């Protein structure tokens, strides 16, 4: 029984098959470890693409709204860039209790 097992293990086809598998898993330029890394990187890039497409969609909507509505443009300028009208004072109130625990 033991001799049969050794005979199968040291068969030239078995040795060749095992060497081929080891080569493909570890040493080939397109090995399994590299493919796994590329697959995870591809998933990351797909998520980034989805995020940026959403941001482009939001910005396009905002741009369209600001180009057509002057009241929305004024509101955006006042909130985002702290712009003001003549003879008007702008006070910025900072919330200092946001980081404190009670």
C-alpha positions, 0 to 999 in steps of 0.5 A, a space after each residue: 500500500 505504501 509503495 503504491 502511494 509513493 509510486 503515485 506521488 513520484 510519478 512524473 505527471 504528478 510532479 509536473 502537475 504540482 510544479 505547474 500549480 506552484 508556478 501558477 500560484 506563486 511565481 507567474 507574473 499573473 499569479 493568484 496573489 497578484 490577481 487578488 490584489 488587482 481585483 480589490 483595487 478594481 473594486 476600490 476604483 469602482 466605488 470611487 467612480 460611483 462617488 465621483 459620478 454622484 458628485 458630478 450629478 450634484 454639482 451639475 444640478 447646483 450649477 444649473 440652479 445657480 445659473 437660472 435662479 438669481 435668489 439661489 445664487 445670492 443665497 449660495 454666495 452668502 452661505 458659502 463665501 460669506 458675501 454681504 450687501 452694502 451697509 450690511 454686517 455679517 456675524 459668524 457664530 461658532 459653536 464651541 460646545 460641539 466637542 464637549 461632553 456633558 
